[in-house]
Amino acid sequence: MKDTSEKNYTDYEAFIRGNRIKVNQYLNFVMWFCILTGPAIAVGKLNGLYRDVTYMTCVYISLFVLMLAVIHLLIIKKWSDSYVASVITLMLFELLLIFMAYSHVQIYMTWFLVPLLSILFCDTTIFLFSVLVNFSMMTVSTWLITPYYSQVNAAFETTTDYFTDRMGGNVIETLIMTLVGYLMTMLASGYFKKLIENNKEINQRNDEILKNMDLLSSMAEIYDNVNILDFIEMTEFSVRDKNSRKFRFNEDTTHTIMNQRIKDTVIVDQREGFLTFTNLQTLRSRLKGKKIIYGEFISVEIGWFRAQYITVETGEDGTPTMIIYTTQNIDNDKRREEHLIRISMTDEMTRLYNRRSYEENISEYKEKEMEDDLVIVAADINGLKVVNDTKGHVAGDELIRGAANCIVSAVGKLGRVFRIGGDEFVAIIRTSDAESAANYIKGKANTWHGAYNDCVHLAVGFAAKRDNPNVDINELGKIADAMMYEDKEKYYKENGIDRRKV
């Protein structure tokens, strides 16, 4: 038979079915125990009690109880949780009482024991049915024994007098028992309904906690640190701590124990920012109305890491009451990010900054004032087309890379060099002598030689902010371009080259 004692009920109807199974099991055990009724009565007769009972009657009682116990066992095996089994259980006890009464074994309290036992089913229908059956059986029993007891009891002149007297008392006692038993059944039923509703809420809460713990366990595998900050209990708990210890903090605490350890590894330049981000006294106001906030910092031990706070539970005003704090090593991600940015901002052939980077640099000067020593240098390779046509693009590419190396070498720490077209270069530098810087670039180019080319000739132009105080960054670039083209024309004219053919 299925055991229901350990079940964690969250549904009242399921509880009632399980309770019927368990009560029927207990009552069947009682029936088997009642087999001892016969021997117990025989002992009473031996000591002068039950004078009207024979020893054979004691045997019959035990055999009758044995039969009822077997019948009951078969019924509850087949219909363990049904109303039928419960009702038959109570009726079998009533039959036992009738048999005992007919055998002149009078134990008056046992008639009211059966309805009281029905209260165990926590069902008003079963209880009221039990009362009705009990009263009917009690009436039948009284009718059966009236002829005998009216004769042996001189207080009653007729059988009717005895029957009326007994039934009058039975009616009053039954009414009292019905009222009290019904109230007890209602109270028990209401109590268990409330208990099961509370149990259901507890189970739901436990399920949520288990889901959260599963989530936290998964998070613990992703993050380097996972801490739970409970602002109701004012505790910090590390999910990854095998000791599962909780550390307490109070309203005056500015940083958790974990962040006090982490701050010592943060580089000096970012330490103040880290302490501001992890300040417990401002954390909840910063996180209010948000699901997550995060900051990225550099550790001298592991490189870049991300610290983030995630809202788990909030109060009625939306202020977080439970927060998950995590840290995660993102150094590899940052390196990949920097690499991608470098690729997107760099010319593949020359490794110089590309046109996109140049335009971003230029846009910065549209929003701020240019320094007086700002200089734009424009450079272009002379005769590249001839080299491509006569020596091939391998030689032409060598010329472009050679020009890039010469310009970078000449500019050095003065500024940045950009390749903005096929053989077009721009340098944004800071110098008080723009002309010398331009000539130095040309001088570097004149000394260069490669595997396919003996030299590289650059046309160079420049424009200094100091010399053009009233122009913007775009116009300054145009001035440098114009000067570069003048230098290019001069080169072709001096070398007798037809500009239209190159």
C-alpha positions as CSV (number, residue, x, y, z in Angstrom):
1,M,0.0,0.0,0.0
2,K,1.4,3.4,-0.9
3,D,2.8,5.4,2.0
4,T,1.6,9.0,2.1
5,S,3.0,10.1,5.4
6,E,6.1,11.8,3.9
7,K,4.3,13.6,1.2
8,N,4.7,17.4,1.0
9,Y,1.1,18.4,0.1
10,T,0.3,21.6,-1.7
11,D,-3.2,20.7,-2.8
12,Y,-6.0,20.3,-0.2
13,E,-7.9,17.6,-2.2
14,A,-4.7,15.6,-2.6
15,F,-4.1,15.9,1.1
16,I,-7.7,14.6,1.9
17,R,-7.2,11.6,-0.4
18,G,-3.8,10.9,1.2
19,N,-5.4,11.4,4.7
20,R,-8.1,8.9,3.9
21,I,-5.5,6.3,2.9
22,K,-3.6,6.8,6.1
23,V,-6.6,6.8,8.4
24,N,-7.9,3.6,6.8
25,Q,-4.5,2.0,7.4
26,Y,-4.6,3.0,11.0
27,L,-8.2,1.8,11.5
28,N,-7.4,-1.5,9.9
29,F,-4.6,-1.9,12.4
30,V,-7.1,-1.1,15.2
31,M,-9.4,-3.8,13.8
32,W,-6.6,-6.4,14.0
33,F,-5.9,-5.2,17.5
34,C,-9.6,-5.6,18.4
35,I,-9.3,-9.4,17.9
36,L,-8.1,-9.3,21.5
37,T,-11.5,-8.0,22.5
38,G,-12.8,-11.6,22.9
39,P,-9.9,-12.7,25.2
40,A,-10.3,-9.4,27.2
41,I,-14.0,-10.0,27.8
42,A,-13.2,-13.6,28.8
43,V,-10.8,-12.3,31.4
44,G,-13.5,-9.9,32.6
45,K,-16.0,-12.8,32.9
46,L,-13.4,-14.8,34.8
47,N,-13.2,-11.9,37.3
48,G,-17.0,-11.6,37.8
49,L,-17.8,-9.1,35.0
50,Y,-20.0,-9.7,32.0
51,R,-22.1,-12.4,33.8
52,D,-24.4,-12.7,30.9
53,V,-21.6,-13.4,28.4
54,T,-20.5,-16.9,27.7
55,Y,-16.9,-17.9,26.8
56,M,-18.2,-19.1,23.4
57,T,-19.4,-15.6,22.8
58,C,-15.9,-14.3,23.4
59,V,-14.7,-16.7,20.7
60,Y,-17.4,-15.5,18.3
61,I,-16.5,-11.9,18.9
62,S,-12.8,-12.5,18.1
63,L,-13.7,-14.5,15.0
64,F,-16.2,-11.8,13.9
65,V,-13.5,-9.1,14.4
66,L,-11.1,-11.2,12.4
67,M,-13.5,-11.5,9.5
68,L,-14.2,-7.7,9.6
69,A,-10.4,-7.0,9.6
70,V,-9.8,-9.2,6.6
71,I,-12.8,-7.7,4.7
72,H,-11.6,-4.2,5.5
73,L,-8.0,-5.0,4.4
74,L,-9.2,-6.2,1.0
75,I,-11.4,-3.1,0.6
76,I,-8.6,-0.6,1.3
77,K,-6.2,-2.4,-0.9
78,K,-8.6,-1.9,-3.8
79,W,-10.1,1.5,-2.9
80,S,-7.5,3.0,-0.5
81,D,-8.4,6.7,-1.0
82,S,-12.2,6.5,-1.8
83,Y,-15.2,7.6,0.1
84,V,-16.5,4.0,-0.2
85,A,-13.6,2.6,1.8
86,S,-13.9,5.2,4.5
87,V,-17.7,4.7,4.9
88,I,-17.4,0.9,4.9
89,T,-14.7,1.2,7.5
90,L,-17.0,3.0,9.9
91,M,-19.9,0.7,9.1
92,L,-17.8,-2.3,10.0
93,F,-17.1,-0.8,13.4
94,E,-20.8,-0.3,13.8
95,L,-21.5,-3.9,12.9
96,L,-19.0,-5.0,15.5
97,L,-20.8,-2.9,18.2
98,I,-24.2,-4.4,17.2
99,F,-22.7,-7.9,17.5
100,M,-21.2,-7.1,20.9
101,A,-24.4,-5.5,22.2
102,Y,-26.5,-8.5,21.0
103,S,-24.0,-10.7,22.9
104,H,-24.8,-8.6,26.0
105,V,-21.4,-6.9,26.1
106,Q,-22.4,-3.3,26.9
107,I,-19.6,-0.6,26.6
108,Y,-21.7,2.5,26.1
109,M,-18.9,4.8,25.2
110,T,-18.0,2.8,22.1
111,W,-21.1,3.9,20.3
112,F,-19.9,7.5,20.2
113,L,-16.3,6.4,19.4
114,V,-17.2,5.7,15.8
115,P,-18.4,9.2,14.9
116,L,-15.4,10.6,16.8
117,L,-13.1,8.4,14.7
118,S,-14.8,9.8,11.5
119,I,-13.4,13.3,12.4
120,L,-10.0,12.0,11.5
121,F,-11.1,12.0,7.9
122,C,-11.4,15.9,8.1
123,D,-14.6,15.6,6.0
124,T,-18.0,16.9,7.2
125,T,-19.8,14.6,4.7
126,I,-18.2,11.5,6.2
127,F,-18.8,12.8,9.7
128,L,-22.5,13.5,9.2
129,F,-23.0,10.2,7.4
130,S,-21.2,8.5,10.3
131,V,-23.5,10.2,12.8
132,L,-26.6,9.1,10.8
133,V,-25.4,5.5,10.5
134,N,-24.3,5.4,14.1
135,F,-27.7,6.6,15.4
136,S,-29.5,4.1,13.1
137,M,-27.3,1.2,14.3
138,M,-27.7,2.4,17.9
139,T,-31.5,2.3,17.5
140,V,-31.4,-1.2,16.0
141,S,-29.1,-2.4,18.8
142,T,-31.3,-0.9,21.5
143,W,-34.4,-2.5,19.9
144,L,-32.6,-5.9,19.8
145,I,-31.5,-5.8,23.4
146,T,-34.6,-4.2,24.9
147,P,-36.6,-7.5,25.5
148,Y,-33.7,-8.9,27.5
149,Y,-32.7,-5.9,29.6
150,S,-36.3,-4.8,30.3
151,Q,-36.8,-8.2,32.0
152,V,-33.6,-8.2,34.0
153,N,-34.1,-4.6,35.1
154,A,-37.0,-4.2,37.6
155,A,-37.1,-0.4,37.1
156,F,-38.9,-0.8,33.8
157,E,-42.4,-2.3,33.7
158,T,-42.5,-2.7,29.9
159,T,-40.1,-3.1,27.0
160,T,-41.4,0.2,25.6
161,D,-40.4,2.0,28.8
162,Y,-36.8,0.6,28.6
163,F,-36.6,1.4,24.9
164,T,-37.9,5.0,25.3
165,D,-35.6,5.7,28.2
166,R,-32.5,4.4,26.4
167,M,-33.3,6.2,23.2
168,G,-34.1,9.5,24.9
169,G,-30.6,9.6,26.3
170,N,-29.1,8.5,23.0
171,V,-30.9,11.3,21.1
172,I,-29.7,14.0,23.5
173,E,-26.1,12.6,23.4
174,T,-26.2,12.3,19.6
175,L,-27.3,15.9,19.2
176,I,-24.5,17.1,21.5
177,M,-22.0,14.9,19.7
178,T,-23.2,16.0,16.3
179,L,-22.8,19.7,17.1
180,V,-19.4,19.3,18.8
181,G,-18.1,16.9,16.2
182,Y,-19.2,19.0,13.3
183,L,-17.5,22.1,14.7
184,M,-14.3,20.0,15.3
185,T,-14.4,18.7,11.7
186,M,-14.9,22.2,10.3
187,L,-12.0,23.6,12.5
188,A,-9.7,20.7,11.5
189,S,-10.6,21.1,7.8
190,G,-10.1,24.9,7.9
191,Y,-6.8,24.5,9.8
192,F,-5.4,22.0,7.3
193,K,-6.5,24.1,4.3
194,K,-4.7,27.1,5.7
195,L,-1.7,24.9,6.6
196,I,-1.5,23.5,3.0
197,E,-1.9,27.0,1.5
198,N,1.1,28.1,3.6
199,N,3.0,25.0,2.6
200,K,2.2,25.7,-1.0
201,E,3.6,29.3,-0.6
202,I,6.7,27.9,1.1
203,N,7.3,25.4,-1.6
204,Q,6.9,28.1,-4.3
205,R,9.4,30.2,-2.4
206,N,11.7,27.2,-2.1
207,D,11.4,26.5,-5.8
208,E,12.3,30.2,-6.5
209,I,15.3,29.9,-4.1
210,L,16.4,26.7,-5.8
211,K,16.1,28.2,-9.2
212,N,18.1,31.2,-8.0
213,M,20.7,28.9,-6.5
214,D,21.0,27.0,-9.8
215,L,21.4,30.4,-11.6
216,L,24.0,31.5,-9.0
217,S,25.8,28.2,-9.4
218,S,25.9,28.7,-13.2
219,M,27.0,32.3,-12.7
220,A,29.7,31.1,-10.3
221,E,31.3,29.1,-13.1
222,I,31.3,32.2,-15.4
223,Y,32.5,34.8,-13.0
224,D,35.5,35.0,-10.8
225,N,33.5,36.2,-7.8
226,V,29.8,36.0,-7.1
227,N,28.6,37.6,-3.9
228,I,25.0,38.1,-2.6
229,L,24.4,41.4,-0.8
230,D,21.3,41.2,1.4
231,F,20.3,44.7,2.6
232,I,17.5,43.2,4.8
233,E,19.8,41.0,6.9
234,M,22.8,43.3,6.1
235,T,25.0,40.4,5.1
236,E,27.5,39.6,2.3
237,F,27.6,36.0,1.2
238,S,30.0,34.5,-1.3
239,V,28.5,31.8,-3.6
240,R,31.9,30.4,-4.3
241,D,33.0,30.3,-0.7
242,K,33.1,26.6,0.3
243,N,32.6,27.6,3.9
244,S,29.4,29.3,3.1
245,R,30.0,32.0,5.6
246,K,28.0,35.3,5.9
247,F,29.8,38.5,6.7
248,R,27.8,41.3,8.3
249,F,27.9,45.0,7.4
250,N,26.0,48.0,8.7
251,E,24.8,51.5,7.5
252,D,28.3,52.9,8.1
253,T,30.1,50.3,6.0
254,T,31.4,51.8,2.7
255,H,32.9,48.6,1.1
256,T,32.4,44.9,1.4
257,I,35.2,42.6,2.6
258,M,35.7,41.3,-1.0
259,N,36.1,44.8,-2.4
260,Q,38.5,45.8,0.3
261,R,40.7,43.0,-0.9
262,I,40.2,43.8,-4.6
263,K,40.9,47.6,-4.3
264,D,44.6,46.9,-3.4
265,T,45.1,45.2,-6.8
266,V,43.5,48.0,-8.8
267,I,46.1,50.3,-10.5
268,V,46.6,53.5,-8.7
269,D,45.1,55.7,-11.4
270,Q,41.7,53.8,-11.2
271,R,41.6,53.1,-7.5
272,E,39.5,56.1,-6.6
273,G,37.0,55.3,-9.4
274,F,36.7,51.7,-8.2
275,L,36.1,52.8,-4.6
276,T,33.4,55.3,-5.8
277,F,31.7,52.6,-8.0
278,T,31.7,50.0,-5.1
279,N,30.6,52.3,-2.4
280,L,27.8,50.6,-0.5
281,Q,26.3,53.8,0.9
282,T,25.4,55.1,-2.6
283,L,25.0,51.7,-4.3
284,R,21.3,51.2,-3.9
285,S,20.4,54.8,-5.0
286,R,22.5,54.3,-8.1
287,L,20.9,51.0,-8.8
288,K,17.3,52.0,-8.1
289,G,15.2,51.6,-11.2
290,K,17.9,49.7,-13.0
291,K,18.6,46.0,-13.4
292,I,22.4,46.2,-13.7
293,I,25.3,48.7,-13.4
294,Y,28.9,47.9,-14.1
295,G,32.4,49.4,-14.3
296,E,35.6,48.2,-15.9
297,F,38.9,48.5,-14.2
298,I,42.5,47.3,-14.5
299,S,44.1,45.0,-11.9
300,V,47.8,44.7,-11.6
301,E,47.3,40.9,-11.2
302,I,44.8,39.9,-13.9
303,G,44.5,42.9,-16.2
304,W,41.1,44.3,-17.2
305,F,38.1,43.1,-15.1
306,R,34.4,44.0,-15.0
307,A,32.6,44.6,-11.7
308,Q,28.8,44.6,-11.9
309,Y,25.8,44.8,-9.6
310,I,22.6,43.0,-10.5
311,T,19.3,43.7,-8.8
312,V,17.6,40.5,-7.6
313,E,14.8,41.9,-5.3
314,T,13.4,45.3,-4.6
315,G,11.3,46.9,-1.9
316,E,7.9,48.6,-2.5
317,D,9.6,51.9,-3.5
318,G,11.8,50.1,-6.0
319,T,15.0,50.3,-3.9
320,P,17.1,47.1,-4.2
321,T,17.0,44.9,-1.1
322,M,19.0,42.0,-2.6
323,I,21.9,42.5,-5.0
324,I,24.3,40.1,-6.7
325,Y,27.8,41.5,-7.1
326,T,30.2,39.8,-9.6
327,T,33.6,40.3,-11.0
328,Q,34.8,38.9,-14.3
329,N,38.2,38.8,-16.0
330,I,37.8,40.5,-19.4
331,D,41.4,41.1,-20.2
332,N,41.3,38.9,-23.2
333,D,38.2,40.5,-24.4
334,K,39.7,44.0,-24.0
335,R,42.8,42.9,-25.9
336,R,40.6,41.6,-28.7
337,E,38.6,44.8,-28.7
338,E,41.7,46.9,-28.8
339,H,43.0,44.7,-31.6
340,L,39.8,45.2,-33.6
341,I,39.9,48.9,-33.0
342,R,43.5,49.1,-34.1
343,I,42.6,47.1,-37.3
344,S,39.7,49.4,-38.1
345,M,41.8,52.5,-37.5
346,T,45.0,51.3,-39.2
347,D,46.1,51.0,-42.9
348,E,46.9,47.3,-43.6
349,M,49.8,47.9,-46.0
350,T,51.7,50.6,-44.1
351,R,50.4,50.1,-40.5
352,L,49.8,53.9,-40.4
353,Y,46.5,55.3,-39.2
354,N,43.9,55.2,-41.9
355,R,41.5,57.8,-43.4
356,R,38.8,56.9,-40.8
357,S,41.2,57.6,-38.0
358,Y,42.3,60.9,-39.7
359,E,38.7,62.1,-40.0
360,E,38.0,61.3,-36.3
361,N,41.1,63.3,-35.3
362,I,40.0,66.2,-37.5
363,S,36.5,66.1,-36.0
364,E,37.9,66.6,-32.6
365,Y,39.3,70.0,-33.7
366,K,35.9,71.0,-34.9
367,E,34.7,70.9,-31.3
368,K,37.7,72.5,-29.6
369,E,40.2,75.3,-30.3
370,M,43.4,74.4,-32.2
371,E,46.7,75.0,-30.5
372,D,49.0,77.7,-31.9
373,D,51.8,75.1,-32.7
374,L,49.4,72.8,-34.6
375,V,50.7,71.9,-38.1
376,I,49.2,69.8,-40.9
377,V,51.7,68.2,-43.3
378,A,50.5,66.8,-46.6
379,A,52.8,64.4,-48.6
380,D,52.4,62.6,-51.9
381,I,54.7,60.2,-53.8
382,N,56.1,61.6,-57.1
383,G,56.2,59.2,-60.0
384,L,54.3,56.3,-58.4
385,K,52.3,55.6,-61.6
386,V,55.5,55.3,-63.7
387,V,56.9,52.8,-61.2
388,N,53.7,50.7,-61.2
389,D,53.7,50.7,-65.0
390,T,57.3,49.9,-65.6
391,K,58.3,47.8,-62.5
392,G,55.0,46.4,-61.4
393,H,52.8,46.9,-58.4
394,V,55.2,45.1,-56.1
395,A,57.7,47.9,-56.7
396,G,54.9,50.4,-56.3
397,D,53.8,49.0,-53.0
398,E,57.5,49.0,-51.8
399,L,57.6,52.7,-52.7
400,I,54.4,53.4,-50.6
401,R,55.8,51.5,-47.6
402,G,59.2,53.3,-48.0
403,A,57.4,56.7,-48.0
404,A,55.4,55.7,-44.9
405,N,58.5,54.7,-43.0
406,C,60.3,57.9,-43.9
407,I,57.5,60.1,-42.8
408,V,57.0,58.2,-39.5
409,S,60.7,58.3,-38.8
410,A,60.8,62.0,-39.5
411,V,57.7,62.9,-37.5
412,G,58.7,60.7,-34.5
413,K,56.9,62.0,-31.3
414,L,55.7,65.2,-32.8
415,G,52.4,63.7,-33.9
416,R,50.5,61.1,-35.9
417,V,50.9,60.0,-39.5
418,F,47.9,58.9,-41.7
419,R,47.6,57.3,-45.1
420,I,44.4,58.8,-46.5
421,G,44.7,57.5,-50.1
422,G,46.8,55.4,-52.5
423,D,50.0,57.5,-52.2
424,E,48.6,60.4,-50.1
425,F,49.8,60.9,-46.5
426,V,48.9,63.5,-43.9
427,A,50.7,64.2,-40.6
428,I,49.1,66.2,-37.7
429,I,52.0,67.4,-35.6
430,R,52.9,69.9,-32.9
431,T,55.9,72.1,-33.8
432,S,57.0,75.7,-33.8
433,D,59.0,75.2,-37.0
434,A,56.8,73.7,-39.6
435,E,59.1,74.4,-42.5
436,S,62.0,72.5,-40.9
437,A,59.7,69.6,-40.1
438,A,58.6,69.4,-43.8
439,N,62.2,69.6,-45.1
440,Y,63.2,66.9,-42.6
441,I,60.6,64.6,-44.1
442,K,61.8,65.2,-47.6
443,G,65.4,64.7,-46.5
444,K,64.6,61.3,-44.9
445,A,62.9,60.2,-48.2
446,N,65.9,61.2,-50.3
447,T,68.1,58.8,-48.4
448,W,65.8,55.8,-48.7
449,H,66.3,53.0,-51.1
450,G,64.7,49.6,-51.5
451,A,64.9,46.3,-53.4
452,Y,63.1,47.6,-56.5
453,N,63.6,51.3,-56.1
454,D,66.7,53.4,-55.5
455,C,64.9,56.3,-54.0
456,V,61.5,57.8,-53.2
457,H,60.6,61.4,-54.0
458,L,57.9,63.1,-51.9
459,A,56.0,66.3,-52.6
460,V,55.4,67.9,-49.2
461,G,53.2,70.8,-48.2
462,F,52.4,72.2,-44.7
463,A,50.1,74.7,-43.0
464,A,50.7,76.0,-39.5
465,K,47.9,77.4,-37.2
466,R,50.2,80.2,-36.1
467,D,50.6,81.4,-39.7
468,N,46.8,81.0,-40.4
469,P,45.1,82.1,-37.2
470,N,41.6,82.7,-38.8
471,V,41.1,79.4,-40.5
472,D,39.5,76.2,-39.3
473,I,41.0,72.7,-39.4
474,N,39.5,71.8,-42.8
475,E,40.9,75.0,-44.4
476,L,44.2,74.4,-42.8
477,G,44.3,71.0,-44.5
478,K,43.4,72.6,-47.9
479,I,46.3,75.0,-47.5
480,A,48.7,72.1,-46.9
481,D,47.3,70.3,-49.9
482,A,47.7,73.3,-52.1
483,M,51.3,73.7,-51.0
484,M,52.0,70.0,-51.6
485,Y,50.7,70.2,-55.2
486,E,52.9,73.3,-55.8
487,D,55.9,71.3,-54.6
488,K,54.9,68.4,-56.9
489,E,54.6,70.8,-59.9
490,K,58.0,72.2,-59.1
491,Y,59.5,68.7,-58.9
492,Y,58.1,67.7,-62.3
493,K,59.2,71.0,-63.9
494,E,62.7,70.7,-62.6
495,N,63.1,67.1,-63.8
496,G,61.5,67.8,-67.2
497,I,58.6,65.4,-66.6
498,D,55.3,65.9,-68.4
499,R,52.8,66.0,-65.5
500,R,49.9,64.8,-67.7
501,K,51.7,61.4,-68.3
502,V,52.3,60.6,-64.7
